[in-house]
Each structure stands twice: as structure tokens, then as C-alpha cells.
Amino acid sequence: MQTDFPMSYPKYFRRLLFIGFLTIFAVAPIAAQDDEVIRTETSLVQLNIGVVDKQGRAVTSLTQKDFVVYEDGVKQAIQHFEPVDAPFSLVLMLDMSGSTINFRQQLKLASERFLDALAPEDRVAVIQFNKEVKSLSGFSLDRGKSYYAIELASGAGETNFYQALKYALKELEKEGKRRKAIVVLTDGLDTQLRNADRSTLAKAQTNEEALATIDPHSSADLNSVLASADRQGVTIYPLALPSGDPKRLPIQTPNIVGIYAAARARLQSLADRTGGRLNEINQLQYMAQLYREVAASLRTLYTVAYQPPGERTRGKWHEIKVEVVSSDLTARTKPGYFAR
């Protein structure tokens, strides 16, 4: 280093340079400590909470002081709060498998009306899935970009639903600490899980036996998605197509009934465990209306986060309860989580 400076430079200059190096090394441990803080914050439990009055009307004017959060019956200190008008990062997932070919244009128009109902500061990404999972547009405030992505959606064939959910959650992870949600229109019949369920149900002789044989909630793919959604505080809103409704099956063999019932139960679990809601599309002409209702629901959600106490036993269920100071109001959020 000394050869880079003429000997005529004062000695104090070299001392200053030396002090600078010492300062850099002294700062390094502080940076490491900051990283530790960031890693600690990722263990916060984040809840998206809807509040209604006795008439079922959304209440949107509350503050952090209005909420009380309990985990396993113990009151928790709220460390972060966002009001209902805080923006979301949202993934719009489009099922482009063979089951949606006959109403593709309705699907696209309904999705575009959903975009119209979002807040201007909500960032939207569009993902399509069939046999493959494809990002049509990354997170953006530019609605024109999102409209164009929806128009590009196409395809047919198999349904790689849970791989698409995993991909969407990985993309949401890049959005940092923003509020997050996934809205997905599908019949829920993931091809790989359907094949596994068919094998499990091979010996079922009656519909009742089929329903008793299969445990839809034991799916590794489902639980992987739920764990990732828990970690990020992502709320999932499935819009369930009538083609996946077990009650509407034209042919009701035990095998088919079991497969469709398991797929619908998993959709219900995605909604319940993340604090979302399963929206059943009973008639296709109401698809756009349901999309708008989901967008309106997002605008009524508060977000709170707290740091769970002590060591967490991996895999243990922790029950969550949220109360509002006013006894006339009811709060709704996810029921709990499994410790990671």
C-alpha cells in the first residue's frame, strides 16, 4: 500500500488511512448484528384480520389499540400494525388446464374486472398454470401490463396446481415485508395428487368408504404450501370452479367421489388456514362478481404481527385468537400455525 503514496506525503495521512481500515473492521460486527435482527424479524407471526359488526358489515376504522392477540391463551405484544388501506402484493393465478377451455374468455374478463377493483398501490403479478407454471408478468403497479398478461394466458392439459402455488409463494417472498395475498381460480384437481388419490382409493367399494379412506390434509404438497404461507403471512383466496364440485359429478363412482372431495377439502384448507375464504362459483356468470368481492375483502383487512415467545417445538400447533376491544365487533383471521 505504501508504494501507492509518494514518500513526501505526511505521515499523519498514512495514519489516517490505517485508522480508516480499523473503522471498517470495527463496523463489520455491527453489520452482522443487523443481519441477526433481520433474521429474528422473519419469525414474526403475521395476521391479516377482517372485522365485522353484528350486522356483518366490515369495520375499517380501527387502530392497533383496538386489537388483542392471544397465542395458546397468552396475550401477545403487537409489534407491527397496518390499517386496511395499506397496499398488498398480490398474485393472480390463472388455471389454464383443460378444465377451463370452455369459458376462457369469461375467465379473462372476470380477472380484468378484479384488477379494476384493486387499490392503485397494490402490486400485482400474473401466473398461469397447467402442466407447466409460467409467469406472465412480475409484480407491478401498471395495470395495463397486468391486463396484457391476462390476455396472453393460454394452454390446456394437466393441472400442476400445488407447484404453481409454491412458485407464487417464492415470488411473494421477494416482496419483503409488504402485505401479501394469492387469488386463484381453479377446480383444485392437481394432476399429481389426483393420481396419488386414485391409487389410495383403488379398493374403496362405496362413496362412504372412499371418503373415509383418504385424508386430504396429509398431503405433503398441501402442507408445504401452508407452511410457506404461514411464514410470510400470505392469505389465499381460492375461487372454486363448479367443475370440481363433488356434488355435481355426472358419474359418482367411489373413486371419483373420493378424488373430487379430497381436492375440494384441500382448497377449503388453503383458505381456512391462511385466513382467506373459499369462494364457490355455482354459476359461471357470477365469476366476475366473486372476483370483485374478493378485491373488496382485501380492502377490509388489517395486518398485525407479533413475536412468539420462547423456543418453538417444531411441528407443534399454536392456536391464535384475536379479539377487538369493542365487544360488538368480531375479528376473523387464521386459526393458528404449526411451529417451524
C-alpha positions, 0 to 999 in steps of 0.5 A: 500500500505504501508504494501507492503514496509518494514518500513526501506525503505526511505521515499523519495521512498514512495514519489516517488511512490505517485508522480508516481500515480499523473503522471498517473492521470495527463496523463489520460486527455491527453489520452482522448484528443487523443481519441477526435482527433481520433474521429474528424479524422473519419469525414474526407471526403475521395476521391479516384480520377482517372485522365485522359488526353484528350486522356483518358489515366490515369495520375499517376504522380501527387502530392497533389499540383496538386489537388483542392477540392471544397465542395458546391463551397468552396475550401477545405484544403487537409489534407491527400494525397496518390499517386496511388501506395499506397496499398488498402484493398480490398474485393472480393465478390463472388455471389454464388446464383443460378444465377451463377451455370452455369459458376462457374468455369469461375467465379473462374478463372476470380477472380484468374486472378484479384488477379494476377493483384493486387499490392503485398501490397494490402490486400485482403479478400474473401466473398461469398454470397447467402442466407447466407454471409460467409467469406472465408478468412480475409484480407491478403497479401498471395495470395495463401490463397486468391486463396484457398478461391476462390476455396472453394466458393460454394452454390446456392439459394437466393441472400442476396446481400445488407447484404453481402455488409454491412458485407464487409463494417464492415470488411473494417472498421477494416482496419483503415485508409488504402485505401479501395475498394469492387469488386463484381460480381453479377446480383444485384437481392437481394432476399429481395428487389426483393420481396419488388419490386414485391409487389410495382409493383403488379398493374403496367399494362405496362413496362412504368408504372412499371418503373415509379412506383418504385424508386430504390434509396429509398431503405433503404438497398441501402442507408445504404450501401452508407452511410457506404461507404461514411464514410470510403471512400470505392469505389465499383466496381460492375461487372454486370452479363448479367443475370440481364440485363433488356434488355435481359429478355426472358419474359418482363412482367411489373413486371419483367421489373420493378424488373430487372431495379430497381436492375440494377439502384441500382448497377449503384448507388453503383458505381456512388456514391462511385466513382467506375464504373459499369462494364457490362459483355455482354459476359461471356468470357470477365469476366476475362478481366473486372476483370483485368481492374478493378485491373488496375483502382485501380492502377490509383487512388489517395486518398485525404481527407479533413475536412468539415467545420462547423456543418453538417445538417444531411441528407443534400447533399454536392456536391464535385468537384475536379479539377487538376491544369493542365487544360488538365487533368480531375479528376473523383471521387464521386459526393458528400455525404449526411451529417451524 
